[in-house]
Amino acid sequence: DTEVTQTPKHLVMGMTNKKSLKCEQHMGHRAMYWYKQKAKKPPELMFVYSYEKLSINESVPSRFSPECPNSSLLNLHLHALQPEDSALYLCASSQGGARNEQYFGPGTRLTVT
Amino acid sequence: AQSVAQPEDQVNVAEGNPLTVKCTYSVSGNPYLFWYVQYPNRGLQFLLKYITGDNLVKGSYGFEAEFNKSQTSFHLKKPSALVSDSALYFCAVRDDQYTGNQFYFGTGTSLTVIP
């Protein structure tokens, strides 16, 4: 099973709302990632968790708050977003290490109004 | 430092013809190279990777890629294109001296297969 699941598939939120994106994998992977992707652009790394600890935070605004409750779950909490935050948010997981590929979820299409 | 370049934003090919999507890389050590495909409004799907060994790597959906160390390239190929191959393709790189978890993606190539 190489599946990464993400919920919800679509999310529309106002700039004052608080919402959360969820990601789950059951492949026993030790690294999990959040990416932001604009149309026809490569994914931009936001956060990396390794063994449930935050290892990379690519200077993401504090209105994005990641959480890794356990080795299978990854959340992204959203608060006071801006319209420019509208994008496809992708979760990925991997075994970790340079040789191993990442497996991506289908993404959450976020629209901030 | 690690980086990867995809020199073509757009590639068009007729159905049934061979296709090539180009990728060149720059790394400090020995490269680990990956290809991903993305269909509209979907996540990235892993196609294949080169770690070591045979320079011709075979992957999913009939795709293959050729590693060329002297030209620092890792071009994606398929002998006969299908309309369903139309998608966005990303090359990614790491190297064997890298101990982190980050991938370095190219800018992507949009492939259109014309019926």
Interface residues (C-beta under 8 A of the other chain):
Chain A: V4 Q6 A31 Y33 K40 K41 P42 P43 L45 V48 S50 S55 I56 L88 L90 A92 S94 G96 A98 R99 E101 Q102 Y103 F104 G105 P106 G107 R109
Chain B: Y32 F34 Y36 N41 R42 G43 L44 Q45 F46 K49 I51 L88 F90 R94 D95 D96 Y98 T99 G100 N101 Q102 F103 F105 G106 T107 G108 S110
